[in-house]
Every structure is written in C-alpha cells, then in structure tokens.
Amino acid sequence: MVTIINFGSKKTPLIASVVASCGKENRIVNWDDCIDDDLKSATKLIFSGSPTMFTQADLDPYISKFSFIKNGQIPVLAICFGHQLMGILHGATIFRGEEVRTENKIRVLKKDTLFDGLFPTCEMKEDHTEGISLPAGFIHLATSASYTNEAMRHPTLPLWGVQFHPEVSGSNGEKLIGNFLR
C-alpha cells in the first residue's frame, strides 16, 4: 500500500490518481492524523506539498512526527513541502526564494533511477516560494535556473526529494512517480 501523506495540498488527489494509474493501491492520510498503524502497512510513502511555509511555521510538530523517515525503513518520495521537510530532517537550511508557479526546465545532474526515461533537461511544474540547501551527504540530482536543489536523494537509504510537482507535470511527472513506485 502506497501511503500519501497530505500536508494540505490541493494537488494531493492528483498524486493518488497518478499512483493508481501506475497500478498501485494507495490511500491519503492527513499529516496530523497519521498514526503508526498507517505507516506499518505502507510499502512506500509520498509526502505532498503544502500551502504552509516553513519560514513562517513552527517546525517542531513536523520534525517530531516524521523524524522516523531518517531510518530509511520505508522508501519516501517527498514533493515540494515534503522535500523541504526531508531536507530539514537531515540538516538542510530552509530559505525564502523567488515565487515560481510555472513550468520550469529541470536539469538532471546525476543519473538516478528516479529520472529513468526522462531527458537530461525536462519540464516540470513548479509551485513554491521556498527552497532548501542540499543536506550534507545527500546526492544532488537536479537543478533549475530558479532553485539549485530541485532533486536529491540519500546516498544509501531509499529517500528522494523533489522541489517541483510531478503530479501536475504531465507524462514527465507520471514517469518520475512511476520510477519511484518500481
């Protein structure tokens, strides 16, 4: 069961739709309602985006609830806000940046299964105003003219983060989510 953790994004149902189109059973769980039982049956986790801004929010509830992902026992694809949370949990710095709410050219820097079948430069939809530094030890997978850390992965654990929104990026985003689900 793929469990999608909803941090309040209106795009979360679109994540579920893409996951279902990949033939995977899934469910959406609101982040503040998430309990251990929701995680025990999860084969993979996807963290959604959020209208919440980390630069204006209390980080403690998110850090205490999701610090378990640092053990890498469940593969995680973290999108936008989720990407930022994953980074913060691993020591990244959050910053307020330029507002980007359009298609953007993402340049893949390192070969990774997440980007299998995609061109080295591919368009993905962006919808954010915050970003993170690359956490120490993480592999920098992709960049753009707008944000340096567009995609990252942990070097040994099944943890990936993307700043952009694959769930609304057409066939490129569907392929990326499908790659994670394999």
KEDOVO-560048 format. One line per field, with one value per residue (C-alpha): chain; residue number from 1; x, y, z; residue in three letters. Coordinates in steps of 0.001 Angstrom, whole numbers. Example, Ala and Ser with C-alpha at 12.3 -4.5 7.8 and 13.67 -1.06 7.14 Angstrom:
2
ch = (A, A)
i = (1, 2)
xx = (12300, 13670)
yy = (-4500, -1060)
zz = (7800, 7140)
aa = (Ala, Ser)
// end
This chain:
182
ch = (A, A, A, A, A, A, A, A, A, A, A, A, A, A, A, A, A, A, A, A, A, A, A, A, A, A, A, A, A, A, A, A, A, A, A, A, A, A, A, A, A, A, A, A, A, A, A, A, A, A, A, A, A, A, A, A, A, A, A, A, A, A, A, A, A, A, A, A, A, A, A, A, A, A, A, A, A, A, A, A, A, A, A, A, A, A, A, A, A, A, A, A, A, A, A, A, A, A, A, A, A, A, A, A, A, A, A, A, A, A, A, A, A, A, A, A, A, A, A, A, A, A, A, A, A, A, A, A, A, A, A, A, A, A, A, A, A, A, A, A, A, A, A, A, A, A, A, A, A, A, A, A, A, A, A, A, A, A, A, A, A, A, A, A, A, A, A, A, A, A, A, A, A, A, A, A, A, A, A, A, A, A)
i = (1, 2, 3, 4, 5, 6, 7, 8, 9, 10, 11, 12, 13, 14, 15, 16, 17, 18, 19, 20, 21, 22, 23, 24, 25, 26, 27, 28, 29, 30, 31, 32, 33, 34, 35, 36, 37, 38, 39, 40, 41, 42, 43, 44, 45, 46, 47, 48, 49, 50, 51, 52, 53, 54, 55, 56, 57, 58, 59, 60, 61, 62, 63, 64, 65, 66, 67, 68, 69, 70, 71, 72, 73, 74, 75, 76, 77, 78, 79, 80, 81, 82, 83, 84, 85, 86, 87, 88, 89, 90, 91, 92, 93, 94, 95, 96, 97, 98, 99, 100, 101, 102, 103, 104, 105, 106, 107, 108, 109, 110, 111, 112, 113, 114, 115, 116, 117, 118, 119, 120, 121, 122, 123, 124, 125, 126, 127, 128, 129, 130, 131, 132, 133, 134, 135, 136, 137, 138, 139, 140, 141, 142, 143, 144, 145, 146, 147, 148, 149, 150, 151, 152, 153, 154, 155, 156, 157, 158, 159, 160, 161, 162, 163, 164, 165, 166, 167, 168, 169, 170, 171, 172, 173, 174, 175, 176, 177, 178, 179, 180, 181, 182)
xx = (0, 1382, 523, 347, 879, -1200, 247, -2763, -2049, -4950, -2764, -2715, -5629, -3626, -742, -3203, -4509, -1015, -176, -3408, -2634, 647, -1426, -628, -3164, -2917, -4528, -4275, -3680, -3645, -297, -1729, -3952, -1148, -597, 1773, -828, -952, 2772, 3024, 1067, 2845, 5208, 6122, 5376, 4815, 4874, 2740, 3281, 1579, 385, 2294, 5587, 8359, 9899, 6684, 5727, 6627, 8834, 8620, 5330, 6588, 10045, 8766, 6104, 8274, 11809, 11282, 11997, 15672, 15950, 15045, 12861, 10122, 11001, 9917, 9311, 8991, 7413, 7892, 6998, 7788, 11168, 11854, 10828, 13101, 15937, 15321, 15284, 18754, 20205, 19307, 18625, 15230, 15088, 12531, 13246, 11583, 7992, 7894, 4491, 5059, 6652, 10395, 13324, 14829, 18388, 19331, 22850, 23309, 21961, 19379, 16507, 14091, 14840, 14977, 13393, 13452, 15602, 18603, 16599, 12866, 9972, 8246, 5640, 6820, 4592, 6608, 8380, 10774, 13707, 16394, 20117, 21375, 21668, 25193, 25891, 22853, 23333, 22325, 20226, 18739, 18766, 16977, 17553, 15169, 16314, 19606, 18234, 15413, 16010, 18096, 18488, 20071, 23250, 22302, 18638, 15558, 14811, 14203, 13048, 11882, 11118, 8845, 5400, 5500, 1796, 891, 3782, 2127, 3955, 7321, 5905, 3972, 7168, 9075, 6410, 6267, 10035, 9746, 6986, 9059)
yy = (0, 3408, 5923, 9552, 11970, 15065, 18284, 20281, 20494, 20699, 18619, 15567, 13807, 14138, 12238, 9462, 9448, 9050, 6306, 4477, 4841, 3036, 138, 727, 689, 3866, 5934, 9537, 10281, 13826, 14512, 15426, 12309, 9946, 7185, 4231, 1853, 3973, 3503, -193, -1181, 1320, -128, 3371, 6921, 10018, 13386, 16076, 19770, 22278, 25887, 26114, 27980, 26568, 30033, 31100, 27876, 26025, 23188, 21079, 19228, 18146, 17188, 15146, 13347, 12465, 12069, 8297, 8612, 9122, 5375, 4653, 1650, 2896, 4372, 8023, 10366, 13859, 16556, 20339, 20899, 17211, 17711, 20631, 18611, 15734, 18198, 19894, 16484, 15906, 19325, 21447, 25144, 26459, 29822, 32106, 32430, 33667, 32726, 30145, 28975, 27769, 25047, 25083, 23355, 20875, 19823, 16350, 16373, 12719, 9522, 8048, 5594, 8422, 10065, 6893, 7505, 11302, 13663, 15284, 18521, 18076, 20361, 20054, 22264, 24414, 25958, 27282, 30217, 28361, 26065, 24205, 23774, 20306, 18329, 17141, 13789, 13851, 13385, 16424, 15041, 18072, 21847, 24713, 28384, 29161, 26792, 24971, 21928, 20672, 16990, 14991, 11532, 9980, 8076, 4778, 4966, 4964, 8661, 11049, 14657, 16883, 20592, 20547, 18898, 15739, 15088, 18045, 17723, 15507, 12488, 13582, 13671, 10438, 8714, 10040, 8864, 5522, 5190, 5717, 3115, 419)
zz = (0, -1030, 1681, 602, 3474, 2790, 4178, 2935, -783, -3220, -5551, -3253, -5023, -8256, -6628, -5750, -9319, -10798, -8295, -9204, -12921, -12179, -10836, -7169, -4367, -2307, 384, 1502, 5189, 6591, 8233, 11623, 11673, 10688, 13253, 13488, 12039, 8864, 8470, 9330, 6231, 3955, 1369, 189, 1343, -746, 1032, -634, -993, 1296, 1450, 4767, 4657, 6809, 7145, 8924, 10728, 13890, 12624, 15800, 15099, 11654, 12881, 15821, 13758, 10739, 12078, 11697, 7954, 8783, 9446, 5812, 6571, 4217, 796, 564, -2361, -900, -3081, -2557, 1140, 1730, 9, 2304, 5371, 4358, 3924, 7282, 8995, 7561, 8431, 5382, 5693, 4568, 2789, 1207, -2506, -5625, -6340, -9132, -10349, -13897, -15998, -15481, -17145, -14705, -15487, -14282, -12819, -11833, -13308, -10934, -11271, -10378, -13742, -15886, -19288, -18936, -20973, -19222, -19305, -18791, -17941, -14587, -12926, -10038, -7377, -4438, -2814, -514, -1043, 863, 767, -65, 3187, 3979, 2351, 34, -3703, -5763, -8635, -10414, -10594, -12392, -13103, -10213, -7451, -7055, -5191, -7420, -6626, -4168, -2743, 275, -697, 987, 2059, -235, 286, -2636, -2640, -5499, -5217, -8282, -8587, -10713, -10071, -12333, -14804, -17402, -18782, -17334, -13819, -14286, -15413, -12394, -9930, -11761, -11417, -7664, -7408, -9165)
aa = (Met, Val, Thr, Ile, Ile, Asn, Phe, Gly, Ser, Lys, Lys, Thr, Pro, Leu, Ile, Ala, Ser, Val, Val, Ala, Ser, Cys, Gly, Lys, Glu, Asn, Arg, Ile, Val, Asn, Trp, Asp, Asp, Cys, Ile, Asp, Asp, Asp, Leu, Lys, Ser, Ala, Thr, Lys, Leu, Ile, Phe, Ser, Gly, Ser, Pro, Thr, Met, Phe, Thr, Gln, Ala, Asp, Leu, Asp, Pro, Tyr, Ile, Ser, Lys, Phe, Ser, Phe, Ile, Lys, Asn, Gly, Gln, Ile, Pro, Val, Leu, Ala, Ile, Cys, Phe, Gly, His, Gln, Leu, Met, Gly, Ile, Leu, His, Gly, Ala, Thr, Ile, Phe, Arg, Gly, Glu, Glu, Val, Arg, Thr, Glu, Asn, Lys, Ile, Arg, Val, Leu, Lys, Lys, Asp, Thr, Leu, Phe, Asp, Gly, Leu, Phe, Pro, Thr, Cys, Glu, Met, Lys, Glu, Asp, His, Thr, Glu, Gly, Ile, Ser, Leu, Pro, Ala, Gly, Phe, Ile, His, Leu, Ala, Thr, Ser, Ala, Ser, Tyr, Thr, Asn, Glu, Ala, Met, Arg, His, Pro, Thr, Leu, Pro, Leu, Trp, Gly, Val, Gln, Phe, His, Pro, Glu, Val, Ser, Gly, Ser, Asn, Gly, Glu, Lys, Leu, Ile, Gly, Asn, Phe, Leu, Arg)
// end
